[in-house]
Amino acid sequence: MSIIGIVVHHHRPEVHELVVRALQWCEECSVSVRMPVRDAEMIGRAEFGVDESTFAEGLDVCLSFGGDGTMLRAAHLVVDRDVPLLGVNAGDLGYLAEIDPDHLEGTLSAWRDGNLMVEERMMVEVLDDEGHRLGLALNEAVIERAESGHIVSLLATIGDQRFTTYKADGLIVATPTGSTAYSLSAGGPIVEPDFEALVVVPVAAHMIFNRPLVLAPSTEVRFDIEGYRAAVVALDGRSVATVEPGSAVTVRRSKEKARFLVTGERDFHAVLMEKFRLTDR
């Protein structure tokens, strides 16, 4: 029997109806369902709840009901198990959650029949200066100031080449998928999601050189914390570590990839045009 995992947005009432429809489809098609405990409780179906540590075991697909943020949470839950993701858009137009709610049952049937395509997305990992992994990010890794009102000094080494010391609120290292998120708001370029690269973007840099860099995906970037103020490492918006002065972190492409199931009907450029109202010009 196939097993579907379901992850839901916790604060959107419209999600409940969509999940009920998905559960009905699963029952009719003899598909088993599993949800993280809190998600199951949110929709009143506690019997489907399991601990997050075991959620991804044996899953055939993970459904995300919400927006891009919910997709990011789902990705972090299943990436270690190589489970494909299918995003149902229950909010504003996003870049990750592709499926229109009107097409929910039809898309689930297409998945059952093997008619969806797999799209792989690059992720990055962050290592401390002893080589221990701090975590993975699908959108971006951010090394930022630990104290509000102060800048952080980050010596960037690109590959084996000492590059410069950034004095800024922080530095973003984004994936192509994340180039339309925090990186974009900080002045970074938009990169097609199937193109692999590291996008380095300073946040509110207090220096003449404040331009973003697009680096080869094989590049490793090391950031040494200089001065006397600590930095915080955040992965897809979640703070995972504090890095003290004199220590360093390295950001690089990870071996793991996020796997999205797509219909092939939605074009990235069309989403950009709609998102930025380019069709009105």
C-alpha positions in Angstrom: 0.0 0.0 0.0 1.3 3.5 -0.9 1.8 6.0 1.9 1.2 9.7 1.5 2.6 12.2 4.0 0.7 15.4 4.6 2.0 18.7 5.9 -0.3 21.7 6.4 -0.2 25.4 7.0 -1.3 26.0 10.6 -3.1 29.3 10.2 -5.1 29.1 6.9 -8.7 27.9 7.3 -9.0 26.9 3.6 -6.4 24.2 4.2 -8.8 22.1 6.2 -11.3 21.6 3.3 -8.4 20.7 0.9 -7.0 18.1 3.4 -10.5 16.6 3.8 -10.7 16.1 0.0 -7.2 14.6 -0.1 -8.1 12.2 2.7 -11.3 11.2 0.9 -9.3 10.4 -2.3 -6.8 8.4 -0.2 -9.6 6.3 1.3 -11.2 5.7 -2.0 -7.8 4.6 -3.5 -6.6 2.6 -0.5 -3.7 4.9 0.2 -2.4 5.2 3.7 -1.9 8.6 5.3 0.6 10.0 7.8 1.0 13.5 9.3 3.3 15.2 11.8 1.4 15.2 15.2 0.8 18.9 15.3 -0.5 19.0 11.7 -2.9 16.1 12.4 -4.2 17.8 15.5 -4.7 21.1 13.6 -7.2 19.4 11.2 -8.8 17.2 13.9 -7.4 13.9 12.7 -5.0 13.0 15.5 -5.1 9.3 14.4 -2.8 10.2 11.5 -0.2 11.9 13.7 3.3 10.5 14.0 6.5 12.0 15.5 8.5 14.2 13.0 11.5 12.0 13.5 9.7 9.1 11.9 7.4 11.0 9.6 9.4 10.4 6.4 10.1 6.7 6.8 8.6 4.7 4.0 6.7 7.7 2.4 6.0 7.5 -1.3 5.2 11.2 -1.6 4.7 14.2 0.7 1.8 16.6 0.1 2.2 20.2 1.3 -0.9 22.3 1.8 -0.2 26.0 2.1 2.4 28.2 0.5 6.1 28.3 -0.1 6.8 28.3 3.7 4.9 25.1 4.2 6.8 23.6 1.2 10.1 24.5 2.9 9.0 22.9 6.2 7.9 19.7 4.3 11.2 19.6 2.4 13.2 19.7 5.7 11.1 16.8 7.0 11.7 14.5 4.1 14.9 15.4 2.3 17.0 12.8 4.2 14.7 10.1 2.9 14.7 11.3 -0.7 10.8 11.6 -0.6 9.3 13.7 -3.5 7.2 16.7 -2.7 3.9 17.8 -4.2 2.8 21.3 -3.2 -0.9 22.3 -3.2 -1.1 26.1 -3.3 -3.5 27.3 -0.6 -2.4 30.9 -0.4 -1.0 33.6 -2.6 0.8 32.8 -5.8 4.1 31.2 -4.9 7.1 29.7 -6.6 7.1 26.2 -5.0 3.5 25.1 -4.4 2.4 24.4 -8.0 -0.9 22.5 -7.8 -4.1 24.5 -8.0 -6.7 23.3 -5.5 -9.2 22.8 -8.3 -6.9 20.1 -9.7 -6.2 18.3 -6.4 -7.8 15.0 -7.1 -6.7 14.9 -10.7 -3.1 15.5 -9.7 -3.2 12.8 -7.1 -4.6 10.4 -9.7 -1.8 11.5 -12.1 0.8 10.7 -9.3 -0.8 7.3 -8.7 -0.6 6.5 -12.4 3.0 7.7 -12.7 2.3 10.7 -14.9 4.1 13.4 -12.9 7.7 14.5 -13.5 10.4 14.8 -10.9 12.2 18.2 -10.7 15.4 18.2 -8.6 16.4 21.4 -6.7 19.9 22.2 -5.4 20.3 22.6 -1.7 23.2 24.0 0.4 24.8 22.8 3.6 26.6 24.8 6.3 29.5 23.4 8.2 31.2 24.7 11.3 35.0 25.2 11.4 35.4 21.6 12.6 33.5 20.3 9.6 30.3 19.4 11.5 27.2 20.0 9.6 24.9 22.7 11.1 22.1 21.9 8.6 20.6 22.2 5.1 18.8 24.9 3.3 16.6 24.8 0.2 16.2 28.6 -0.1 19.2 30.2 1.6 21.8 30.1 4.4 22.1 33.5 6.2 25.0 34.5 8.4 23.7 37.6 10.2 24.3 39.8 13.1 23.4 38.4 16.5 22.6 41.8 18.0 20.1 44.3 16.6 21.6 47.7 15.9 25.1 46.4 15.2 26.8 45.1 12.1 28.8 41.9 11.8 32.3 41.6 10.2 32.6 38.5 7.9 35.9 37.6 6.1 34.8 35.8 3.0 37.1 33.2 1.4 35.9 31.9 -2.0 37.5 28.6 -2.7 41.1 29.1 -1.7 41.1 32.9 -2.4 40.6 35.4 0.4 38.1 37.7 -1.1 37.1 40.6 1.3 35.7 41.4 4.7 32.1 42.3 4.6 30.7 44.7 7.1 27.0 44.3 6.9 23.8 43.2 8.7 24.6 39.8 7.2 25.3 37.8 4.1 22.9 35.5 2.2 24.0 32.5 0.3 21.0 31.5 -1.8 20.3 28.6 -4.1 18.6 29.3 -7.4 15.3 28.2 -5.7 15.9 30.8 -3.0 16.9 33.6 -5.5 13.2 34.7 -5.5 13.0 34.9 -1.7 15.1 36.8 0.8 17.9 37.1 -1.7 15.7 39.0 -4.1 14.5 41.5 -1.5 18.2 42.2 -0.7 19.0 43.0 -4.3 20.1 39.6 -5.6 19.4 38.3 -9.1 16.7 36.0 -10.2 18.1 32.6 -11.2 16.2 29.9 -13.0 15.5 27.0 -10.5 17.0 24.3 -12.7 20.3 26.2 -13.0 22.9 25.4 -10.3 24.8 28.2 -8.6 25.5 29.9 -5.3 24.2 33.4 -5.0 26.0 35.5 -2.4 24.2 38.7 -1.4 25.2 41.2 1.3 22.4 42.6 3.5 22.7 46.4 4.1 26.5 46.4 3.5 28.4 49.3 5.2 31.1 49.3 2.4 31.6 50.4 -1.2 31.4 46.9 -2.6 27.9 45.7 -2.0 27.2 43.7 -5.2 25.8 40.2 -5.3 28.0 37.4 -6.7 26.9 34.4 -8.7 29.4 31.5 -8.1 29.8 28.1 -9.6 27.9 25.4 -7.7 31.2 23.6 -6.8 32.5 26.6 -5.0 32.9 26.6 -1.2 32.6 29.9 0.6 34.0 30.3 4.1 33.0 33.1 6.4 35.3 33.9 9.4 33.7 36.0 12.1 36.0 38.9 12.8 35.8 41.7 15.4 34.1 41.0 18.7 30.4 40.5 17.7 28.9 37.1 17.2 26.9 36.0 14.2 23.8 33.8 13.8 23.4 31.1 11.2 19.8 30.8 9.8 18.7 28.2 7.4 15.5 28.9 5.5 14.5 31.3 8.2 15.3 29.1 11.2 18.2 30.0 13.5 20.4 27.0 14.0 23.6 28.2 15.6 25.5 31.2 17.1 29.0 31.6 15.8 31.4 33.4 18.1 34.2 35.8 16.9 37.3 33.8 15.8 35.1 30.9 14.5 34.0 30.3 11.0 31.3 28.6 8.9 31.5 27.2 5.3 28.6 27.1 2.9 28.6 24.7 0.0 26.3 22.7 -2.3 25.0 19.6 -0.5 24.8 16.1 -1.9 21.1 16.0 -1.0 18.5 17.5 -3.4 14.9 18.4 -2.9 12.7 16.5 -5.3 9.5 18.2 -6.5 6.7 16.4 -8.4 5.4 18.7 -11.2 2.8 18.5 -13.9 5.0 20.4 -16.4 2.1 22.8 -17.0 3.4 25.7 -15.1 6.3 27.8 -16.5 8.7 29.6 -14.2 8.8 32.6 -16.5 5.0 32.8 -16.5 5.0 32.8 -12.7 7.5 35.7 -12.7 5.3 37.6 -15.1 2.2 37.1 -12.9 4.1 37.7 -9.7 5.5 41.0 -10.9 2.5 42.0 -13.0 4.7 42.1 -16.1 1.7 41.1 -18.2 0.2 44.5 -17.5 3.0 46.3 -19.4 
